[in-house]
Amino acid sequence: MTYYIDKDWLKNNGLISNGKTPPYNPKLIDRAKQLRKEMTKAECKLLTTI
């Protein structure tokens, strides 16, 4: 899937996309990694059954 989004709009909103991935905020990467490492028991069970 290719995403066609105005690069200026992305830049103004602090987002990044290479055209192959959905736009994302690079400031949230560290927080997302931390949350994945510190899953609750319920989250862990859900993700292992999927």
PDB file of N, CA, C and O in Angstrom, chain B, residues numbered from 101:
ATOM      1  N   MET B 101       0.840  -1.172   0.000  1.00  0.00           N
ATOM      2  CA  MET B 101       0.000   0.000   0.000  1.00  0.00           C
ATOM      3  C   MET B 101       0.890   1.242   0.000  1.00  0.00           C
ATOM      4  O   MET B 101       1.845   1.319   0.772  1.00  0.00           O
ATOM      5  N   THR B 102       0.592   2.178  -0.832  1.00  0.00           N
ATOM      6  CA  THR B 102       1.354   3.425  -0.914  1.00  0.00           C
ATOM      7  C   THR B 102       0.488   4.570  -0.411  1.00  0.00           C
ATOM      8  O   THR B 102      -0.697   4.655  -0.733  1.00  0.00           O
ATOM      9  N   TYR B 103       1.089   5.444   0.376  1.00  0.00           N
ATOM     10  CA  TYR B 103       0.384   6.585   0.936  1.00  0.00           C
ATOM     11  C   TYR B 103       0.791   7.853   0.194  1.00  0.00           C
ATOM     12  O   TYR B 103       1.977   8.162   0.086  1.00  0.00           O
ATOM     13  N   TYR B 104      -0.188   8.576  -0.310  1.00  0.00           N
ATOM     14  CA  TYR B 104       0.065   9.841  -0.991  1.00  0.00           C
ATOM     15  C   TYR B 104      -0.418  10.972  -0.105  1.00  0.00           C
ATOM     16  O   TYR B 104      -1.610  11.272  -0.047  1.00  0.00           O
ATOM     17  N   ILE B 105       0.528  11.596   0.587  1.00  0.00           N
ATOM     18  CA  ILE B 105       0.201  12.675   1.513  1.00  0.00           C
ATOM     19  C   ILE B 105       1.149  13.834   1.236  1.00  0.00           C
ATOM     20  O   ILE B 105       2.321  13.635   0.915  1.00  0.00           O
ATOM     21  N   ASP B 106       0.635  15.017   1.361  1.00  0.00           N
ATOM     22  CA  ASP B 106       1.418  16.230   1.141  1.00  0.00           C
ATOM     23  C   ASP B 106       2.577  16.293   2.136  1.00  0.00           C
ATOM     24  O   ASP B 106       2.360  16.317   3.348  1.00  0.00           O
ATOM     25  N   LYS B 107       3.802  16.319   1.624  1.00  0.00           N
ATOM     26  CA  LYS B 107       4.990  16.323   2.484  1.00  0.00           C
ATOM     27  C   LYS B 107       5.060  17.556   3.363  1.00  0.00           C
ATOM     28  O   LYS B 107       5.532  17.475   4.497  1.00  0.00           O
ATOM     29  N   ASP B 108       4.601  18.698   2.865  1.00  0.00           N
ATOM     30  CA  ASP B 108       4.604  19.914   3.682  1.00  0.00           C
ATOM     31  C   ASP B 108       3.652  19.775   4.862  1.00  0.00           C
ATOM     32  O   ASP B 108       3.961  20.216   5.968  1.00  0.00           O
ATOM     33  N   TRP B 109       2.486  19.159   4.626  1.00  0.00           N
ATOM     34  CA  TRP B 109       1.521  18.953   5.699  1.00  0.00           C
ATOM     35  C   TRP B 109       2.119  18.046   6.772  1.00  0.00           C
ATOM     36  O   TRP B 109       1.971  18.305   7.966  1.00  0.00           O
ATOM     37  N   LEU B 110       2.793  16.984   6.340  1.00  0.00           N
ATOM     38  CA  LEU B 110       3.429  16.077   7.292  1.00  0.00           C
ATOM     39  C   LEU B 110       4.459  16.813   8.134  1.00  0.00           C
ATOM     40  O   LEU B 110       4.479  16.691   9.359  1.00  0.00           O
ATOM     41  N   LYS B 111       5.311  17.574   7.466  1.00  0.00           N
ATOM     42  CA  LYS B 111       6.376  18.302   8.155  1.00  0.00           C
ATOM     43  C   LYS B 111       5.790  19.304   9.156  1.00  0.00           C
ATOM     44  O   LYS B 111       6.281  19.421  10.279  1.00  0.00           O
ATOM     45  N   ASN B 112       4.752  20.015   8.752  1.00  0.00           N
ATOM     46  CA  ASN B 112       4.130  21.006   9.638  1.00  0.00           C
ATOM     47  C   ASN B 112       3.482  20.362  10.860  1.00  0.00           C
ATOM     48  O   ASN B 112       3.346  21.001  11.903  1.00  0.00           O
ATOM     49  N   ASN B 113       3.079  19.091  10.729  1.00  0.00           N
ATOM     50  CA  ASN B 113       2.432  18.394  11.828  1.00  0.00           C
ATOM     51  C   ASN B 113       3.386  17.461  12.575  1.00  0.00           C
ATOM     52  O   ASN B 113       2.951  16.684  13.425  1.00  0.00           O
ATOM     53  N   GLY B 114       4.688  17.532  12.262  1.00  0.00           N
ATOM     54  CA  GLY B 114       5.695  16.753  12.964  1.00  0.00           C
ATOM     55  C   GLY B 114       5.651  15.269  12.662  1.00  0.00           C
ATOM     56  O   GLY B 114       6.056  14.455  13.492  1.00  0.00           O
ATOM     57  N   LEU B 115       5.160  14.903  11.477  1.00  0.00           N
ATOM     58  CA  LEU B 115       5.028  13.498  11.121  1.00  0.00           C
ATOM     59  C   LEU B 115       6.041  13.102  10.061  1.00  0.00           C
ATOM     60  O   LEU B 115       6.565  13.945   9.334  1.00  0.00           O
ATOM     61  N   ILE B 116       6.309  11.793   9.985  1.00  0.00           N
ATOM     62  CA  ILE B 116       7.247  11.253   9.005  1.00  0.00           C
ATOM     63  C   ILE B 116       6.564  10.121   8.248  1.00  0.00           C
ATOM     64  O   ILE B 116       5.819   9.337   8.836  1.00  0.00           O
ATOM     65  N   SER B 117       6.815  10.037   6.956  1.00  0.00           N
ATOM     66  CA  SER B 117       6.354   8.906   6.150  1.00  0.00           C
ATOM     67  C   SER B 117       7.255   8.811   4.934  1.00  0.00           C
ATOM     68  O   SER B 117       7.603   9.822   4.324  1.00  0.00           O
ATOM     69  N   ASN B 118       7.634   7.577   4.584  1.00  0.00           N
ATOM     70  CA  ASN B 118       8.457   7.396   3.393  1.00  0.00           C
ATOM     71  C   ASN B 118       7.604   7.036   2.180  1.00  0.00           C
ATOM     72  O   ASN B 118       8.141   6.739   1.113  1.00  0.00           O
ATOM     73  N   GLY B 119       6.299   7.059   2.331  1.00  0.00           N
ATOM     74  CA  GLY B 119       5.389   6.716   1.253  1.00  0.00           C
ATOM     75  C   GLY B 119       4.958   5.264   1.299  1.00  0.00           C
ATOM     76  O   GLY B 119       3.965   4.890   0.675  1.00  0.00           O
ATOM     77  N   LYS B 120       5.696   4.442   2.032  1.00  0.00           N
ATOM     78  CA  LYS B 120       5.350   3.021   2.151  1.00  0.00           C
ATOM     79  C   LYS B 120       4.765   2.694   3.520  1.00  0.00           C
ATOM     80  O   LYS B 120       4.140   1.648   3.697  1.00  0.00           O
ATOM     81  N   THR B 121       4.963   3.576   4.476  1.00  0.00           N
ATOM     82  CA  THR B 121       4.427   3.371   5.811  1.00  0.00           C
ATOM     83  C   THR B 121       3.430   4.477   6.128  1.00  0.00           C
ATOM     84  O   THR B 121       3.518   5.569   5.567  1.00  0.00           O
ATOM     85  N   PRO B 122       2.490   4.207   7.016  1.00  0.00           N
ATOM     86  CA  PRO B 122       1.578   5.279   7.424  1.00  0.00           C
ATOM     87  C   PRO B 122       2.362   6.377   8.137  1.00  0.00           C
ATOM     88  O   PRO B 122       3.390   6.090   8.750  1.00  0.00           O
ATOM     89  N   PRO B 123       1.910   7.603   8.075  1.00  0.00           N
ATOM     90  CA  PRO B 123       2.600   8.691   8.771  1.00  0.00           C
ATOM     91  C   PRO B 123       2.642   8.442  10.279  1.00  0.00           C
ATOM     92  O   PRO B 123       1.672   7.953  10.858  1.00  0.00           O
ATOM     93  N   TYR B 124       3.759   8.777  10.907  1.00  0.00           N
ATOM     94  CA  TYR B 124       3.891   8.597  12.341  1.00  0.00           C
ATOM     95  C   TYR B 124       4.707   9.730  12.934  1.00  0.00           C
ATOM     96  O   TYR B 124       5.451  10.421  12.239  1.00  0.00           O
ATOM     97  N   ASN B 125       4.546   9.901  14.240  1.00  0.00           N
ATOM     98  CA  ASN B 125       5.270  10.925  14.979  1.00  0.00           C
ATOM     99  C   ASN B 125       6.511  10.280  15.587  1.00  0.00           C
ATOM    100  O   ASN B 125       6.375   9.423  16.460  1.00  0.00           O
ATOM    101  N   PRO B 126       7.720  10.659  15.159  1.00  0.00           N
ATOM    102  CA  PRO B 126       8.940  10.030  15.672  1.00  0.00           C
ATOM    103  C   PRO B 126       9.151  10.239  17.168  1.00  0.00           C
ATOM    104  O   PRO B 126       9.894   9.481  17.791  1.00  0.00           O
ATOM    105  N   LYS B 127       8.519  11.245  17.754  1.00  0.00           N
ATOM    106  CA  LYS B 127       8.666  11.486  19.186  1.00  0.00           C
ATOM    107  C   LYS B 127       8.006  10.379  20.013  1.00  0.00           C
ATOM    108  O   LYS B 127       8.310  10.229  21.197  1.00  0.00           O
ATOM    109  N   LEU B 128       7.111   9.608  19.402  1.00  0.00           N
ATOM    110  CA  LEU B 128       6.388   8.578  20.137  1.00  0.00           C
ATOM    111  C   LEU B 128       7.051   7.209  20.087  1.00  0.00           C
ATOM    112  O   LEU B 128       6.585   6.282  20.750  1.00  0.00           O
ATOM    113  N   ILE B 129       8.119   7.059  19.324  1.00  0.00           N
ATOM    114  CA  ILE B 129       8.762   5.759  19.153  1.00  0.00           C
ATOM    115  C   ILE B 129       9.298   5.222  20.474  1.00  0.00           C
ATOM    116  O   ILE B 129       9.049   4.062  20.805  1.00  0.00           O
ATOM    117  N   ASP B 130      10.025   6.032  21.233  1.00  0.00           N
ATOM    118  CA  ASP B 130      10.589   5.572  22.500  1.00  0.00           C
ATOM    119  C   ASP B 130       9.490   5.166  23.479  1.00  0.00           C
ATOM    120  O   ASP B 130       9.621   4.164  24.181  1.00  0.00           O
ATOM    121  N   ARG B 131       8.414   5.937  23.524  1.00  0.00           N
ATOM    122  CA  ARG B 131       7.295   5.615  24.423  1.00  0.00           C
ATOM    123  C   ARG B 131       6.628   4.308  23.997  1.00  0.00           C
ATOM    124  O   ARG B 131       6.267   3.497  24.851  1.00  0.00           O
ATOM    125  N   ALA B 132       6.462   4.094  22.709  1.00  0.00           N
ATOM    126  CA  ALA B 132       5.848   2.858  22.216  1.00  0.00           C
ATOM    127  C   ALA B 132       6.709   1.649  22.573  1.00  0.00           C
ATOM    128  O   ALA B 132       6.182   0.610  22.970  1.00  0.00           O
ATOM    129  N   LYS B 133       8.019   1.776  22.437  1.00  0.00           N
ATOM    130  CA  LYS B 133       8.920   0.678  22.802  1.00  0.00           C
ATOM    131  C   LYS B 133       8.806   0.365  24.290  1.00  0.00           C
ATOM    132  O   LYS B 133       8.764  -0.800  24.687  1.00  0.00           O
ATOM    133  N   GLN B 134       8.757   1.406  25.100  1.00  0.00           N
ATOM    134  CA  GLN B 134       8.644   1.228  26.545  1.00  0.00           C
ATOM    135  C   GLN B 134       7.341   0.517  26.900  1.00  0.00           C
ATOM    136  O   GLN B 134       7.335  -0.390  27.733  1.00  0.00           O
ATOM    137  N   LEU B 135       6.249   0.921  26.279  1.00  0.00           N
ATOM    138  CA  LEU B 135       4.962   0.305  26.576  1.00  0.00           C
ATOM    139  C   LEU B 135       4.926  -1.164  26.148  1.00  0.00           C
ATOM    140  O   LEU B 135       4.313  -1.985  26.830  1.00  0.00           O
ATOM    141  N   ARG B 136       5.572  -1.505  25.034  1.00  0.00           N
ATOM    142  CA  ARG B 136       5.615  -2.897  24.594  1.00  0.00           C
ATOM    143  C   ARG B 136       6.410  -3.762  25.563  1.00  0.00           C
ATOM    144  O   ARG B 136       6.075  -4.926  25.780  1.00  0.00           O
ATOM    145  N   LYS B 137       7.466  -3.193  26.146  1.00  0.00           N
ATOM    146  CA  LYS B 137       8.288  -3.948  27.087  1.00  0.00           C
ATOM    147  C   LYS B 137       7.591  -4.120  28.440  1.00  0.00           C
ATOM    148  O   LYS B 137       7.843  -5.096  29.147  1.00  0.00           O
ATOM    149  N   GLU B 138       6.726  -3.188  28.795  1.00  0.00           N
ATOM    150  CA  GLU B 138       6.073  -3.189  30.099  1.00  0.00           C
ATOM    151  C   GLU B 138       4.584  -3.511  29.980  1.00  0.00           C
ATOM    152  O   GLU B 138       3.745  -2.795  30.528  1.00  0.00           O
ATOM    153  N   MET B 139       4.256  -4.591  29.263  1.00  0.00           N
ATOM    154  CA  MET B 139       2.864  -4.961  29.069  1.00  0.00           C
ATOM    155  C   MET B 139       2.241  -5.462  30.368  1.00  0.00           C
ATOM    156  O   MET B 139       2.923  -6.030  31.221  1.00  0.00           O
ATOM    157  N   THR B 140       0.940  -5.242  30.500  1.00  0.00           N
ATOM    158  CA  THR B 140       0.213  -5.822  31.617  1.00  0.00           C
ATOM    159  C   THR B 140      -0.024  -7.295  31.307  1.00  0.00           C
ATOM    160  O   THR B 140       0.182  -7.733  30.175  1.00  0.00           O
ATOM    161  N   LYS B 141      -0.453  -8.056  32.300  1.00  0.00           N
ATOM    162  CA  LYS B 141      -0.728  -9.473  32.090  1.00  0.00           C
ATOM    163  C   LYS B 141      -1.809  -9.667  31.031  1.00  0.00           C
ATOM    164  O   LYS B 141      -1.719 -10.570  30.198  1.00  0.00           O
ATOM    165  N   ALA B 142      -2.828  -8.816  31.069  1.00  0.00           N
ATOM    166  CA  ALA B 142      -3.925  -8.923  30.104  1.00  0.00           C
ATOM    167  C   ALA B 142      -3.433  -8.649  28.682  1.00  0.00           C
ATOM    168  O   ALA B 142      -3.805  -9.360  27.748  1.00  0.00           O
ATOM    169  N   GLU B 143      -2.601  -7.626  28.515  1.00  0.00           N
ATOM    170  CA  GLU B 143      -2.059  -7.317  27.191  1.00  0.00           C
ATOM    171  C   GLU B 143      -1.188  -8.453  26.676  1.00  0.00           C
ATOM    172  O   GLU B 143      -1.263  -8.820  25.503  1.00  0.00           O
ATOM    173  N   CYS B 144      -0.376  -8.998  27.543  1.00  0.00           N
ATOM    174  CA  CYS B 144       0.511 -10.090  27.165  1.00  0.00           C
ATOM    175  C   CYS B 144      -0.300 -11.305  26.712  1.00  0.00           C
ATOM    176  O   CYS B 144       0.006 -11.921  25.690  1.00  0.00           O
ATOM    177  N   LYS B 145      -1.327 -11.640  27.476  1.00  0.00           N
ATOM    178  CA  LYS B 145      -2.179 -12.778  27.129  1.00  0.00           C
ATOM    179  C   LYS B 145      -2.878 -12.542  25.802  1.00  0.00           C
ATOM    180  O   LYS B 145      -2.954 -13.447  24.970  1.00  0.00           O
ATOM    181  N   LEU B 146      -3.386 -11.344  25.595  1.00  0.00           N
ATOM    182  CA  LEU B 146      -4.066 -11.017  24.346  1.00  0.00           C
ATOM    183  C   LEU B 146      -3.134 -11.144  23.149  1.00  0.00           C
ATOM    184  O   LEU B 146      -3.494 -11.743  22.136  1.00  0.00           O
ATOM    185  N   LEU B 147      -1.943 -10.584  23.269  1.00  0.00           N
ATOM    186  CA  LEU B 147      -1.001 -10.601  22.151  1.00  0.00           C
ATOM    187  C   LEU B 147      -0.440 -11.988  21.871  1.00  0.00           C
ATOM    188  O   LEU B 147      -0.081 -12.283  20.731  1.00  0.00           O
ATOM    189  N   THR B 148      -0.356 -12.839  22.877  1.00  0.00           N
ATOM    190  CA  THR B 148       0.157 -14.187  22.633  1.00  0.00           C
ATOM    191  C   THR B 148      -0.911 -15.094  22.026  1.00  0.00           C
ATOM    192  O   THR B 148      -0.581 -16.100  21.399  1.00  0.00           O
ATOM    193  N   THR B 149      -2.176 -14.754  22.203  1.00  0.00           N
ATOM    194  CA  THR B 149      -3.245 -15.587  21.621  1.00  0.00           C
ATOM    195  C   THR B 149      -3.597 -15.151  20.216  1.00  0.00           C
ATOM    196  O   THR B 149      -4.260 -15.891  19.489  1.00  0.00           O
ATOM    197  N   ILE B 150      -3.176 -13.989  19.824  1.00  0.00           N
ATOM    198  CA  ILE B 150      -3.499 -13.501  18.467  1.00  0.00           C
ATOM    199  C   ILE B 150      -2.544 -14.114  17.458  1.00  0.00           C
ATOM    200  O   ILE B 150      -2.645 -13.834  16.263  1.00  0.00           O
TER     201      ILE B 150
END
